[in-house]
Structures are given as C-alpha cells and as structure tokens.
Amino acid sequence: MIKSFDLNIEEVLQDWEIEHGVREVISNALDEQLLTNSKDIEIINDLKDRWHIRDFGRGLQIEHFTLNENPEKLNSSLCLIGKFGVGLKDALATFNRRDIGVEIKSRYGTFYLIKEPKFGFENILTLHVRYDDTPNEIDGTEFILANIKQEKIDIAKSFFLKFNDENLIDSTVFGNIYSRKEIGTRVYINSVFAAEEENFMFTYNITNLTDSIKMKLNRERINVGRSTYSGRVKDILLDSEDEIVNKCLIEQANERYLGEQYDELSWIEIRKKALNLLNSSNQVIFLTEKEIQQRPDILDWAKRDGLGIISISEKEKDKLDNQMKSGGPEIRTSEVFIGEIQSSFEYKFINYNDLDNKEKEIYKTHRKIFELVNLPRWNTPKILISETMRLTNDDTSGIWDPSLNAIVIKRTQLTSIQKFSGTLLHELGHKLSGASDCTRLFEKELTDYLGIISGKAL
C-alpha cells in the first residue's frame, strides 16, 4: 500500500548546503551502528552515479519521520550524535530544495520525497514522504541519493572524526585529545565537526556534553561558537595527565614571554596548570612584573641558584597563592623562595680561640676596616665566623643576618685580608643601607665607602 506522510516542511534552512544534509544522514547511520553494535556503515557510489549511505541496524520506519525526541538516544550512555529528531527532516528539506533525488529503503518499505498539497489546504504545498510499505529484503537502512557530486560527499565525510586521520593522544572522562596538524586544529562534539580552531594546541572531541552544549547544538549545528565548547575543552585539558600534553603545556608556560601562545593558554585555569607543571619539572621561580622591577635581591639570589625567571600576572599570582593556602602543591613564588633562602642557611660557628694564628690576625683587622669608613663604635655590628653558610650554595661568603644582629662571614674568607675586608664591607653596606644587592641605595653605600677610603689613602 502507498501512503503519503506530511512532513510539514516548506522552504526552510536556507543556509544549509547539500553536504549538511548528507552529514545528517551519515550521523543517523553512525548512531544506529553504535546502538545496534552492527558492522560499519557504507558510503559508496553505484554505476548509475548515485550515492548509497547504508547502515546495518534495525531499519527506518514511517514514525521516524516525526519531529520528536528519541528516548533511546537520550537515555543512552553512548556518544550518539542526534537525539532530538531534527536532523532527518532538515536533511530531507535540504535535499528537496537542492534538487537531490532521494530514495530510502528498509525492511519496512520504500520512502520517496514529493511535494503535495497539505491536507485540507489545496493551495499550500508541503513536503511529503511517499511511503510504499512493501517489505524489502535488506538489513538496516539505505539512502540512495542522486545528483550529488563527489566533492559534496567528501565534505560531508570530513565533518566526522571517523573519516579523518586524527592521531589520538589521550582520553579523559570529558573527551579526547588529538595531535595538532599543520593546517590547524578542530573541535568535534560527539565525533562530529563543530568548529575550526587555527590557534588551538590540540584537536578535541567532546564526548561528555553539558546541558548547555546540547541546547546550543540544537540551534547552531553549522556554526558552533567557541562559547559553546570552551568550558569542556578546559575540562579535557585539566583532566589529562598525559606526558605529551603536559610537555606541550610546559613549553607554552616557558615561552610566554615570546607572546606566541596557543589560545588555550588565554584561559587562566590552563595557565595555572601549565605553571604548576613547569614548577614541578624545572628549576624556576615565578615573579610578577612588579617584583621583577622592585626586588632585584630576589633576582640576584635566583641567578645564584640557577633558577629561571617566569613572569606572571598579579591575577595568576593570586591563583597560585590561593592554591597553596588551600593545601595544593607549593609553587616557588617570591615568598616561597625567600623562605627557601632563609632555611638554606645552616651556621656552624667557630670560636675565636679555635682560629689559627693567621685567621686571628685577619679577623682582628675588622676594627681598623670599620674605622676606614668612619663607622662609629656604637654602630659596630657583631662579626661571627661560620664553617658553613648555605647548604645549597657554596658561593655565599657572607651575609648580614638581622635575626642575629650580626655579620656572618664564612671561614674561607679569612685566608686573605682582601677577601675578608671585601666581604665585611659588602655586608656592612647591607646593614647600614637596609637595601639588597643591585639596588641604587646599596650601590650608594658602597660608593660612599670607596670615596672615604680613597680620600684617606690619598
């Protein structure tokens, strides 16, 4: 028996091209393959230059042409593409408008497209399905499409992850990460193309959809905006622990000063992860621009310890501080580094009587050295000699230690008057100026010493 089924479609979807209609047919075929665990779908061209798109599932029925949510797909845990009954009717409307011949076969009969008057309204033409319920000996559903060029089929296939040569790097609960290609990257949603991203670090396939994504996909199936998927891309990157992914994030964090970063690093959550990874894998310190300008002492200590300087924003610094306060991993910020410096000093003080005669003679010159720079006796600091200084760095020969109210000098400096006097005056400069190395105030103090001593010598 032949019947007509009104699709209630007039002229719609003006932006859709033939490839978008083919895309929806392929989507339904791939979904059916997943739901029935049947063999791979087929997309072939016959001798009559018609394209056959076929799945091997349960077969299309007339009720599938209604616009309705599909409970089976909605409740499935599989990464299905279509769930709202929209795609098939949109595809048929596109084919009709683009003069594509359509024939659909399943075990339940054969379906064609035809324009007919709407029932009860002879002057209104709508798209109908002409349905012949004579059974066919066929597994699944076969779409037979005429008047379609190869390039349109190729474009339609390119919408699907399945037909693209993507190299999988990592899988997370939110989706998958694929290698970047020279031509750029893509974002797929449930393995269907959503957007081109020329400056993303990776290609992504979002498999765990939020309600927001589902709603937007139902409206924006052609041009999906970044706001639709950016949250899930962040989730995928944050959840990944893959070595390749981490290496790329570390490289990006390490090259931030070049200003040529991938767009994922514009998200502060991703920058934070990249900085954490960089911190755990390299000898670096994270300083804000303000600290770099105003704390040359920290820069000097960092250079002594062979640390790389990574510039971060105040906002990033706040994020890292909050992370540490909440029990997260420690990051070497300025405050952490100062604590490291302080804890790295371990003194082993030497009593004057335990010095040898030469060391004693050199040590006693400290009074004359102070007199050379006109230091009053009431302002004379204690001078302590230590066998050790910094456990992590043997280059430190002296330090003004306010907690001891003393200048501590390493015993090795007592081998010559030049070493001892140079170290003593350097640390005296810190005590009297209250300034750190590489500052104008500290340099002024040393310059004053040079002037006073030179004047006396001349």
C-alpha positions as CSV (number, residue, x, y, z in Angstrom):
1,M,0.0,0.0,0.0
2,I,1.2,3.5,-0.9
3,K,0.6,6.3,1.6
4,S,1.6,10.0,2.0
5,F,3.1,11.4,5.2
6,D,3.1,15.2,5.6
7,L,6.5,16.5,6.9
8,N,5.0,20.0,7.4
9,I,8.0,21.5,5.7
10,E,8.0,24.4,3.3
11,E,11.1,26.5,2.4
12,V,13.5,26.3,5.4
13,L,17.2,26.1,6.3
14,Q,18.4,28.5,3.6
15,D,22.0,28.3,5.0
16,W,22.3,24.6,4.6
17,E,24.2,23.1,1.6
18,I,23.9,19.6,0.2
19,E,26.8,18.4,2.4
20,H,24.9,19.4,5.5
21,G,22.0,17.2,4.5
22,V,24.4,14.3,3.8
23,R,26.0,14.9,7.1
24,E,22.7,14.3,8.9
25,V,22.1,11.1,7.0
26,I,25.6,9.8,8.0
27,S,25.0,10.9,11.6
28,N,21.9,8.8,11.9
29,A,23.7,5.8,10.3
30,L,26.6,6.1,12.7
31,D,24.2,6.3,15.7
32,E,22.4,3.2,14.5
33,Q,25.7,1.4,14.2
34,L,26.5,2.2,17.8
35,L,23.1,1.4,19.2
36,T,22.9,-2.0,17.5
37,N,26.6,-2.8,17.5
38,S,26.3,-3.6,13.8
39,K,29.0,-3.5,11.2
40,D,30.5,-0.3,9.7
41,I,28.3,1.9,7.6
42,E,28.8,2.0,3.9
43,I,29.1,5.1,1.7
44,I,29.5,4.0,-2.0
45,N,28.8,5.2,-5.5
46,D,27.0,2.9,-7.9
47,L,27.2,2.5,-11.7
48,K,24.3,5.0,-12.1
49,D,26.3,7.7,-10.3
50,R,24.1,7.5,-7.2
51,W,25.4,7.6,-3.7
52,H,24.3,4.9,-1.2
53,I,24.6,5.6,2.5
54,R,23.7,2.4,4.5
55,D,23.7,1.2,8.0
56,F,23.0,-2.4,9.1
57,G,20.8,-1.7,12.0
58,R,17.1,-2.2,12.6
59,G,15.7,-0.2,9.7
60,L,13.8,3.1,9.2
61,Q,10.1,3.2,9.9
62,I,7.5,5.8,8.9
63,E,7.2,7.1,12.5
64,H,10.9,8.1,12.4
65,F,9.9,11.0,10.2
66,T,8.1,12.7,13.0
67,L,9.9,15.5,14.9
68,N,10.3,14.1,18.4
69,E,12.9,13.4,21.0
70,N,14.3,9.9,20.9
71,P,14.1,8.4,24.4
72,E,16.5,5.6,23.4
73,K,19.2,8.0,22.3
74,L,18.5,10.5,25.1
75,N,19.0,7.8,27.8
76,S,21.9,6.1,26.1
77,S,25.4,6.3,27.6
78,L,26.9,6.0,24.1
79,C,28.4,9.0,22.3
80,L,25.5,9.5,20.0
81,I,25.1,12.4,17.6
82,G,21.4,13.0,17.1
83,K,18.9,12.8,19.9
84,F,16.1,15.3,19.1
85,G,14.6,14.0,15.8
86,V,15.6,17.2,14.0
87,G,18.3,16.1,11.6
88,L,16.4,13.7,9.3
89,K,13.7,16.2,8.4
90,D,16.2,19.0,8.0
91,A,18.2,16.8,5.6
92,L,15.2,15.9,3.5
93,A,14.2,19.6,3.3
94,T,17.7,20.5,2.1
95,F,17.7,17.7,-0.5
96,N,14.3,18.8,-1.8
97,R,15.5,22.4,-2.1
98,R,18.7,21.4,-3.8
99,D,17.0,19.1,-6.3
100,I,18.6,15.9,-4.9
101,G,16.8,12.7,-5.7
102,V,16.0,10.7,-2.6
103,E,15.0,7.1,-2.2
104,I,15.1,5.4,1.2
105,K,14.9,1.6,1.7
106,S,14.5,-0.6,4.8
107,R,12.8,-3.8,5.7
108,Y,9.7,-1.8,6.4
109,G,9.3,-0.4,2.9
110,T,10.5,2.3,0.5
111,F,10.3,6.1,1.0
112,Y,10.4,8.9,-1.5
113,L,10.0,12.7,-1.4
114,I,7.2,14.5,-3.1
115,K,5.6,18.0,-2.9
116,E,1.8,17.7,-2.3
117,P,-1.0,20.0,-1.1
118,K,-1.4,20.0,2.6
119,F,-4.5,18.0,3.7
120,G,-7.5,20.4,3.7
121,F,-5.5,23.2,2.2
122,E,-5.1,22.7,-1.5
123,N,-3.3,25.9,-2.1
124,I,-0.5,25.1,0.4
125,L,2.3,22.8,-0.8
126,T,4.4,21.0,1.7
127,L,7.0,18.2,1.6
128,H,5.6,14.7,2.0
129,V,7.1,11.2,2.2
130,R,5.5,8.9,-0.3
131,Y,5.6,5.5,1.6
132,D,5.4,2.1,0.0
133,D,5.1,-0.4,2.8
134,T,6.1,-3.4,0.6
135,P,8.9,-5.0,2.6
136,N,12.4,-5.1,1.2
137,E,14.9,-7.9,1.9
138,I,17.5,-5.6,3.4
139,D,19.3,-5.2,6.8
140,G,19.3,-1.7,8.2
141,T,18.5,1.5,6.2
142,E,19.8,2.6,2.8
143,F,19.7,6.2,1.5
144,I,20.0,6.4,-2.3
145,L,20.9,10.0,-3.3
146,A,21.1,11.2,-6.9
147,N,22.6,14.4,-8.4
148,I,25.4,14.7,-5.8
149,K,29.0,15.3,-6.8
150,Q,31.9,13.5,-5.2
151,E,33.2,16.7,-3.6
152,K,29.9,17.2,-1.6
153,I,30.2,13.6,-0.2
154,D,33.9,14.3,0.7
155,I,32.9,17.5,2.5
156,A,30.1,15.7,4.4
157,K,32.5,12.9,5.4
158,S,35.1,15.4,6.6
159,F,32.6,16.5,9.3
160,F,33.2,13.2,11.1
161,L,36.1,12.2,13.3
162,K,35.7,8.7,11.9
163,F,36.7,9.7,8.4
164,N,39.6,12.0,9.3
165,D,43.1,10.9,10.1
166,E,43.4,12.2,13.6
167,N,46.1,11.0,16.0
168,L,44.7,10.2,19.4
169,I,46.9,11.4,22.3
170,D,44.7,11.0,25.4
171,S,41.2,10.1,26.5
172,T,39.5,11.7,29.5
173,V,36.1,11.5,31.1
174,F,35.2,14.7,29.3
175,G,36.6,13.9,25.8
176,N,39.6,13.1,23.8
177,I,42.8,15.0,22.7
178,Y,44.3,14.6,19.3
179,S,47.6,15.9,17.8
180,R,47.8,19.3,16.1
181,K,48.1,19.3,12.3
182,E,50.0,21.9,10.2
183,I,46.6,23.1,8.8
184,G,45.3,23.8,12.3
185,T,43.0,22.1,14.7
186,R,39.4,21.3,15.1
187,V,36.8,20.8,17.8
188,Y,34.4,17.8,17.5
189,I,31.4,17.2,19.6
190,N,30.4,13.5,19.9
191,S,32.8,12.9,17.0
192,V,31.1,15.5,14.7
193,F,32.9,18.6,13.5
194,A,31.8,21.7,15.5
195,A,34.5,24.3,14.7
196,E,37.9,25.1,13.1
197,E,40.4,26.4,15.6
198,E,43.6,27.6,13.8
199,N,45.4,28.5,17.1
200,F,44.5,25.7,19.4
201,M,47.3,23.5,20.8
202,F,45.3,20.3,20.1
203,T,42.2,18.9,18.3
204,Y,39.5,17.9,20.8
205,N,36.5,15.6,20.7
206,I,34.0,16.4,23.4
207,T,32.1,13.2,24.4
208,N,30.6,14.3,27.7
209,L,28.1,17.0,26.8
210,T,26.7,19.6,29.2
211,D,23.0,20.6,29.0
212,S,24.2,24.0,27.6
213,I,26.1,22.3,24.8
214,K,23.0,20.2,23.9
215,M,20.8,23.2,23.8
216,K,23.2,25.2,21.7
217,L,23.8,22.4,19.3
218,N,20.2,22.1,18.6
219,R,20.3,25.8,17.3
220,E,23.9,26.1,16.0
221,R,24.6,22.9,14.1
222,I,26.6,24.6,11.4
223,N,28.5,27.4,13.0
224,V,29.1,26.5,16.6
225,G,30.7,29.4,18.6
226,R,33.6,28.9,21.0
227,S,31.5,29.8,23.9
228,T,29.6,26.6,23.3
229,Y,32.5,24.3,23.8
230,S,35.3,26.2,25.6
231,G,34.3,25.0,29.1
232,R,34.5,21.4,28.1
233,V,37.8,21.9,26.3
234,K,39.2,23.3,29.5
235,D,37.8,20.3,31.4
236,I,39.5,17.9,29.0
237,L,42.9,19.6,29.3
238,L,42.7,19.9,33.1
239,D,41.7,16.2,33.4
240,S,44.5,15.0,31.2
241,E,47.7,13.7,32.8
242,D,49.3,12.6,29.5
243,E,53.0,13.1,29.2
244,I,52.8,14.7,25.7
245,V,50.0,17.1,26.8
246,N,52.0,18.1,29.9
247,K,55.1,18.6,27.8
248,C,53.3,21.0,25.5
249,L,51.8,22.9,28.4
250,I,55.3,23.2,30.0
251,E,56.7,24.5,26.7
252,Q,53.9,27.1,26.4
253,A,54.5,28.3,30.0
254,N,58.2,28.5,29.4
255,E,57.8,30.6,26.3
256,R,55.1,33.0,27.5
257,Y,57.4,36.0,27.1
258,L,57.5,35.3,23.3
259,G,53.9,36.3,23.0
260,E,53.2,33.5,20.5
261,Q,51.0,31.2,22.6
262,Y,48.1,28.9,21.7
263,D,44.7,30.1,22.6
264,E,44.2,27.6,25.4
265,L,46.8,29.5,27.4
266,S,44.5,32.5,27.4
267,W,42.3,30.7,30.0
268,I,43.7,31.3,33.5
269,E,42.8,27.7,34.6
270,I,45.0,26.3,31.9
271,R,47.8,28.8,32.6
272,K,47.7,27.8,36.2
273,K,48.0,24.1,35.3
274,A,50.9,24.9,32.9
275,L,52.7,26.9,35.6
276,N,52.3,24.1,38.1
277,L,53.7,21.6,35.6
278,L,56.6,24.0,34.8
279,N,57.3,24.4,38.5
280,S,57.4,20.7,39.2
281,S,59.6,19.9,36.2
282,N,62.1,22.8,36.1
283,Q,64.2,25.0,38.4
284,V,62.2,28.2,38.1
285,I,60.8,31.0,40.2
286,F,57.5,32.8,39.4
287,L,57.6,36.6,39.8
288,T,55.2,39.3,38.9
289,E,56.4,42.3,36.8
290,K,56.3,44.4,39.9
291,E,58.5,42.0,41.8
292,I,61.0,41.8,38.9
293,Q,61.3,45.6,38.9
294,Q,61.3,46.2,42.7
295,R,63.0,43.1,44.1
296,P,66.5,42.8,42.4
297,D,67.7,41.0,45.5
298,I,65.4,38.1,44.7
299,L,66.6,38.1,41.1
300,D,70.1,38.0,42.3
301,W,69.5,35.1,44.6
302,A,67.6,33.3,41.8
303,K,70.5,33.7,39.5
304,R,73.0,32.4,42.1
305,D,70.8,29.3,42.4
306,G,70.5,28.8,38.7
307,L,66.7,29.4,38.6
308,G,64.9,30.5,35.5
309,I,62.6,33.6,35.9
310,I,59.0,33.1,34.8
311,S,56.9,36.3,34.7
312,I,53.3,36.0,35.8
313,S,50.4,38.4,36.2
314,E,49.1,39.5,39.6
315,K,45.9,37.5,38.9
316,E,48.0,34.4,38.2
317,K,50.0,35.0,41.4
318,D,46.7,35.2,43.4
319,K,45.6,31.9,41.9
320,L,48.8,30.2,42.8
321,D,48.7,31.7,46.4
322,N,45.2,30.5,46.9
323,Q,46.1,27.1,45.6
324,M,48.9,26.8,48.2
325,K,46.6,28.2,51.0
326,S,44.0,25.5,50.2
327,G,46.6,22.7,50.6
328,G,47.6,22.4,46.9
329,P,51.1,21.9,45.6
330,E,53.7,24.5,46.5
331,I,54.8,26.9,43.8
332,R,58.1,28.8,44.0
333,T,56.8,32.4,44.2
334,S,58.8,35.2,45.8
335,E,57.6,34.4,49.3
336,V,58.3,30.7,49.0
337,F,61.7,31.4,47.6
338,I,62.6,33.8,50.4
339,G,61.6,31.1,52.8
340,E,63.9,28.6,50.9
341,I,66.8,31.0,51.2
342,Q,66.3,31.5,54.9
343,S,66.1,27.8,55.6
344,S,69.1,27.1,53.4
345,F,71.5,28.8,55.8
346,E,72.9,26.5,58.5
347,Y,75.7,28.0,60.5
348,K,78.5,26.1,62.3
349,F,80.1,28.9,64.3
350,I,83.8,29.0,65.1
351,N,85.0,30.4,68.4
352,Y,87.8,33.0,68.0
353,N,90.1,30.8,70.1
354,D,89.7,27.9,67.6
355,L,91.1,30.0,64.7
356,D,94.7,29.6,63.7
357,N,97.1,32.5,64.2
358,K,96.8,33.8,60.6
359,E,93.0,33.8,60.8
360,K,93.1,35.6,64.1
361,E,95.3,38.3,62.7
362,I,93.0,38.8,59.7
363,Y,89.8,38.7,61.9
364,K,91.2,41.5,64.2
365,T,91.5,43.9,61.3
366,H,87.7,44.4,61.3
367,R,88.1,47.3,63.8
368,K,90.5,49.1,61.5
369,I,88.3,48.4,58.5
370,F,85.3,50.0,60.3
371,E,87.4,53.0,61.2
372,L,88.4,53.4,57.5
373,V,84.7,54.0,56.6
374,N,84.1,56.2,59.7
375,L,81.8,53.7,61.4
376,P,81.1,54.9,65.0
377,R,81.8,52.3,67.7
378,W,78.2,52.4,68.9
379,N,77.0,51.2,65.5
380,T,79.6,48.4,65.1
381,P,77.9,45.0,64.4
382,K,79.0,41.7,65.8
383,I,81.2,39.7,63.4
384,L,80.6,35.9,63.5
385,I,82.7,33.3,61.7
386,S,81.0,30.2,60.4
387,E,82.4,27.0,58.9
388,T,79.2,26.7,56.8
389,M,76.8,29.1,55.2
390,R,74.2,28.0,52.6
391,L,73.8,24.2,52.3
392,T,72.5,24.6,48.8
393,N,75.1,27.1,47.5
394,D,78.8,27.3,48.4
395,D,79.3,30.7,46.8
396,T,77.8,32.7,49.6
397,S,80.8,34.1,51.5
398,G,78.9,36.4,53.9
399,I,75.6,37.7,55.0
400,W,74.0,40.4,57.2
401,D,71.7,38.4,59.4
402,P,69.2,40.7,61.2
403,S,67.9,37.8,63.3
404,L,71.4,37.5,64.9
405,N,72.1,41.3,64.6
406,A,75.5,40.2,63.2
407,I,77.5,39.9,60.0
408,V,78.2,36.3,59.4
409,I,81.4,35.6,57.4
410,K,82.4,32.2,56.0
411,R,85.7,30.9,57.5
412,T,87.2,30.6,54.0
413,Q,87.3,34.4,53.7
414,L,90.0,34.5,56.5
415,T,92.6,33.3,54.1
416,S,93.4,36.8,53.0
417,I,92.8,40.4,54.1
418,Q,91.4,41.3,50.7
419,K,88.7,38.6,50.9
420,F,87.8,39.4,54.5
421,S,87.7,43.2,54.1
422,G,85.7,42.9,50.8
423,T,83.1,40.6,52.3
424,L,82.9,42.6,55.5
425,L,82.3,46.0,53.8
426,H,79.8,44.4,51.4
427,E,77.7,43.0,54.3
428,L,78.1,46.3,56.3
429,G,76.6,48.1,53.3
430,H,73.5,45.9,53.6
431,K,73.3,46.5,57.3
432,L,73.6,50.3,57.1
433,S,71.6,50.8,53.9
434,G,68.9,48.3,54.7
435,A,68.9,47.6,51.0
436,S,69.5,44.5,48.9
437,D,72.0,43.8,46.2
438,C,71.6,45.5,42.8
439,T,69.7,48.5,44.3
440,R,70.6,52.2,44.0
441,L,70.6,52.6,47.8
442,F,73.0,49.7,48.3
443,E,75.3,50.9,45.5
444,K,75.4,54.4,47.0
445,E,76.5,52.9,50.3
446,L,79.4,51.1,48.7
447,T,80.3,54.2,46.6
448,D,80.5,56.2,49.8
449,Y,82.9,53.6,51.3
450,L,85.1,53.9,48.2
451,G,85.1,57.6,48.4
452,I,86.0,57.7,52.1
453,I,88.8,55.1,51.8
454,S,90.2,56.7,48.7
455,G,90.3,60.1,50.3
456,K,92.2,58.7,53.3
457,A,94.6,56.8,51.1
458,L,95.4,59.8,49.0
